[in-house]
Structure formats: structure tokens, C-alpha cells
Amino acid sequence: EVQLVESGGGLVQPGGSLRLSCVASGFTFSNYWMHWVRQVPGKGLVWVSRINSDGNNSNHADSVKGRFTVSRDNAKNTLFLEMNSLRGEDTAVYYCARDPYSSGSMDVWGQGTTVTVSS
Amino acid sequence: SSELTQDPAVSVALGQTVRITCQGDSLRSYYASWYQQKPGQAPVVVIYNKNNRPSGIPDRFSGSNSGNTASLTITGAQAEDEADYYCNSRDTSGNQVVFGGGTKLTVL
């Protein structure tokens, strides 16, 4: 079964850091671009980051540029999102998603992990 | 970056046809994909790269594109189609991805 499982969310103080993980199974992880997408409960989807299959090219949304870093370990079938200098507006459910065509189209999503930034 | 604009809410009578639209400059260069999200669940892609339907998605879902507007059409809407629908594409630079604000579909 093709599956993505996120972890690492939790409560963190403003200015703090958190590292999210997304473990892939059921497919050849190293063949796919991957994305992080977040969603404030009751609000819309917002793209955060993407990384190519090799892990040597990535892009981030302007709202997180310089604070968040996406990376991957293809040997461990794992995608990461390192989040620093966290703000209240980063509070959201964070999803990882697979991109089979390197086009921004996402065909497999994880169940999400919740990040809450609050003092 | 760029923006994709969707109507916040649309309604359709059971069994009728509904079109959900998505407008943005990036759609002149890049295909749109469409996602269905039900409460408490992760999004599910229903149309990718303009008009491709993943396996398991009913054929009542179809996509199209004209100029700066992409459309998702549900022909013969069912009660289980009631959900939020989001479009997305690459942005005008091609380096980022952008989502529309979402459309809440109500099936009457």
C-alpha cells in the first residue's frame, strides 16, 4: 500500500524550532518530487515547500523562506521539514504529498501532523 | 508568486451538473489539478494536469482549461461529492506552487 506518514508535530513556543518527518512506503520514494502543504483548521490549503527527487533542488513559499528548510533521506525513505523561528501564523496541520509528474500535482497525501506555536 | 481565485461556495441539486472554476495567470502556462477534501480528512486528487482522472475517481469528474481559467465539472452530482474543492498549479515563475482558496460544494 502506498502510504505517507507524518510525525514530529507538537506545541512549541514562538521563536522555537521543530522538525517534521514524513516516512514513505509502498513506492520508490527516490523517484518522486515531494511537497509540504499546510492548512489552518477551517481554512484553505497553502503550499509550503517542494524538493526534487535527488534532494539537490528545493523551493519554499515566500512566507517561510529563510526559516524553513525541506530535505530528504532517500536511503531511509524520509522527507523532512526543518522549521525555525516559528511564529503563531505557522500554526497549522502540515501534510506531506507526492508529486508524480514534477508538476505540482499531488497524488498521495499523508494524514497530517499538527504544529501549534503558542506561549 | 501568483494567485488562483475560486468562488467560496457553490451549490448544486442532486443529479445535476456543476462547474467549479479557478482563475489565475499561471494557468496560461501550467496545468491545474483539483483536490477534494472532506471534513477531518486529507485532500484527495480528483483531476491532475488539466483533465486526467486517477484510478478510483468516478468519471462524473472532469477538468478543462481555457486561457487563464481552469474548470472542474461534476456531471450528475452525488451526495458524497459534497466537500471542499481546491485547485492548484505551479505559479507564474514555475518555481513555486499555488493553491486556490477553495470552493465549498453543497449538494442540495
Interface residues (C-beta under 8 A of the other chain):
Chain A: H35 V37 G44 L45 V46 W47 R50 N59 H60 A61 D62 Y95 Y101 S103 G104 S105 M106 D107 W109 G110 Q111 G112
Chain B: S1 Y30 Y31 S33 Y35 Q37 A42 P43 V44 V45 Y48 N49 P54 Y86 N88 S89 R90 N95 Q96 V97 V98 F99 G100 G101 G102
